[in-house]
């Protein structure tokens, strides 16, 4: 089965290189495509504090896709874990998902902070963060994941 998707917009501004850490200070805009969405597509989004952005790691090279296991960030002191136990860009479908703060919404432009996607990245979808969809119960993660995230935001 083949699934085809078209971007609904693109990331504009922010970083031009995929640097691993300190994304929380990065501000960018998601410019939605008026040929794909009507002028009211983002109406009411400004009532939310955060948005979940689904995007395509379009510059991750297909030849580097990982379908097995690896050490996160190439660090041998962290365990070898499967690509599905990581959030790296070299995943089978090269899809990224990030929750980021909404700074403003102006028509088809959504200004955000903390989106870990680079300038020009295709955006596949945008969803408001709602408490009812947040995880229920305790969240568990291994020590290496907590260490990896220390400087990320």
N, C-alpha and C positions, 0 to 999 in steps of 0.2 A: 504494500500500500504506500502511496506517495501522498504527503500532505503538503500543500502549497500555502504559503502565507505571503502577504504583502505588508510592508511597513505602513503604519498609520501616521508616522512622523519620524523625526530624527532628533538626536541630541545636538544642541548647538551651544558652543562655549564649554567652559570647564576645562578639563585637561585634554591635551592632544596626544599624550602617550599613556599607555596602560601601566602606571606605577602602582605597586601593590598596596601602599599604606597612605594614611592621613586623608581619607576621602571626605570626612565629615565637614571640612571647611570648604569643599569644592561646591561652587554654585554653577548651575547650568540651566538651560531652558530646553523643554521638550516642545518642539515646534510641530504641531499636528498638521497633516496634509489636508488642505481644503478640498482636494479632488477625491479624498477617501471618506471625509467626515463632514457632516453639516456644521454650520456656524454655532449651533448650540450644544455640540458634543461634550464640552467640558463644563456646561452650566451646572452650578451647584457644587462643583468639586472644591471650590474655595471654602466651603463649610467644614471640610475635613482638614486635619493637621498633617496627615501623611498620605502618601500614595505609593502603591506598589507598581513598579515599572518592569515590564517584561520586554527584553531586548535581545537582539541577535549579535553575538560576538563575530561580526562580519570580517574582522581582520585576523581572526585566529585561522591559521593555515590548515586546510583539510588534511594535509600530510602529517600534522602533529596531533590529530585527534587521538585521544586515549580511550580505549574501550576496556582496559584492564585495571591494574593497580599501579600505584607509584607513590613515592614519598612526596607529601605536600610541599610545594615550593622547592622541590629537589633537596630538601633537608634530610640527610641520612639519619639524624638523631630523632626524627619523627617516624612513626611506623609506616610501613607500606600499606596503603589502604586503597580500595577501589575508587574509581572516578566518581561513582555515585555517592560516595561518602565524603566528597569534597565539593567545592563550589567554583573550581577553576574554569577558565575559558576554553580549555581544550577538551570539551565534553562531546559526546556523540552528535548532538544536534546544535551545539554552540549557542544555547539559550541561557541568558542571564536573567536573574530576578533580584530586584533590590527594593527595599522599603526606604523611602526618603521623605524629608520634610517638604511640604508645600510652602513656598514663600509667597507666591501670587499666581493668580489665574487671570489672563487677559485674552478673551476670545479663545483662539486655538493655540495659545502660548501658555505653557505651565512652567513657572520658574520654581526650581527645586534646589535643595542642598543635600549633599550626601549620596548622590547618584554615582555609582562606580562604573560609569560607562564614559567613553571618550567622545570628543567632538565628532559628529557625523554618524554615530552609531544608529542603526535602524531600530526604531521602537515598534514592537509588535502589539502591545496593549498597555493600558493604564487602568488601574483599579484603585478605588479608595480603600484605605485601611479602616476596617470596622472591628471594634472590640469583639463582636460575636464570632469573627473568623480567626481571631488570635488563638494560639495553642491553649488547650485546656489541660490543666494539671501541670506537674513539674516538667521542666525541660532538662534533658540530660545530654552531656557532650563530653568527649574525652579531653584530657589535659592538653594535648597538642593543639586541639581546635581553639581552646581558650587562649593559649599562647599565641597562636597565629593571629587572632583577632585583636590582641592588645593594642597594636598601633594602627589597625585598619581604619577605625573611625577617629 
